[in-house]
């Protein structure tokens, strides 16, 4: 209603004074940028050192999740929000990624098991013409 009555929200402030909002320390931004750089470097080193199989994908996913978590926490200012709000936004994607990882492991196990049981029979004697 203050705007409807012609009252400016900062009318009580002295002329020339600045209205200050919440200030976040710059040091945290520099530390997070550095950590993002280190995590990106680690992601590239996974390819450089030719990691293969589940270890490769596990490391890539871990580094990706850590980078995404840092970006969300700091650059969306979630570090300064209530813990309940942070949990409401962060926990569901983490649970989803966990369930996807479990499903991927189960799929890999099923694929390998089928190869073992439905593969060529190596116990039968070789047939000679």
DAMONOR-V824230 format. One record per residue. N is the residue number from 1. PSI is psi in degrees with one decimal (* if undefined). BURIAL is I if it has 16 or more other ideal C-beta (glycine too) atoms within 10 Angstrom, else O. Layout:
BEGIN
n-><N;N>
psi-><PSI;PSI>
burial-><BURIAL;BURIAL>
END
This chain:
BEGIN
n-><1;2;3;4;5;6;7;8;9;10;11;12;13;14;15;16;17;18;19;20;21;22;23;24;25;26;27;28;29;30;31;32;33;34;35;36;37;38;39;40;41;42;43;44;45;46;47;48;49;50;51;52;53;54;55;56;57;58;59;60;61;62;63;64;65;66;67;68;69;70;71;72;73;74;75;76;77;78;79;80;81;82;83;84;85;86;87;88;89;90;91;92;93;94;95;96;97;98;99;100;101;102;103;104;105;106;107;108;109;110;111;112;113;114;115;116;117;118;119;120;121;122;123;124;125;126;127;128;129>
psi-><-19.4;-36.5;-35.1;-29.6;3.6;10.3;124.2;139.9;-22.8;30.2;-22.5;-7.3;140.0;146.0;137.6;-17.4;146.8;141.4;124.5;135.1;-161.3;125.8;131.8;142.0;137.6;-27.6;-37.4;-36.1;-42.7;-39.8;-41.5;-40.7;-42.7;-44.0;-38.8;-38.7;-44.8;-43.4;-37.3;-41.7;-42.2;-38.0;-42.0;-33.7;-26.9;-42.4;-39.8;-40.8;7.4;45.2;143.9;161.8;-148.3;-32.7;-43.3;-51.4;-34.0;-47.9;-42.1;-43.6;-41.1;-46.9;-38.6;-43.5;-40.1;-41.8;-43.9;-40.9;-41.0;-42.4;-45.0;-45.3;-41.6;-52.9;-13.3;11.7;31.6;-14.6;-24.3;9.3;170.8;146.7;-35.8;-38.8;-41.3;-46.6;-37.5;-27.7;-34.9;-39.6;-45.6;-44.7;-35.6;-39.9;-40.3;-45.0;-38.1;-46.1;-37.0;-39.3;-42.8;-42.6;-38.6;-42.6;-42.0;-39.7;-40.8;-42.7;-43.5;-42.8;-45.2;-37.1;-40.1;-38.3;-34.3;-45.6;-28.8;6.3;-176.6;145.0;111.4;-5.1;-16.6;143.4;146.6;138.6;128.0;137.9;*>
burial-><O;O;O;O;O;O;O;O;O;O;O;O;O;O;O;O;O;O;O;O;O;O;O;O;O;O;O;O;O;O;O;I;O;O;O;I;O;O;I;O;O;O;I;O;O;I;O;O;O;O;O;O;O;O;O;O;O;O;O;O;O;O;I;O;O;I;I;O;O;I;O;I;I;I;O;O;O;I;O;O;O;O;O;O;O;O;O;O;O;O;O;O;O;O;O;O;O;O;O;O;O;O;O;O;O;O;O;O;O;O;O;O;O;O;O;O;O;O;O;O;O;O;O;O;O;O;O;O;O>
END
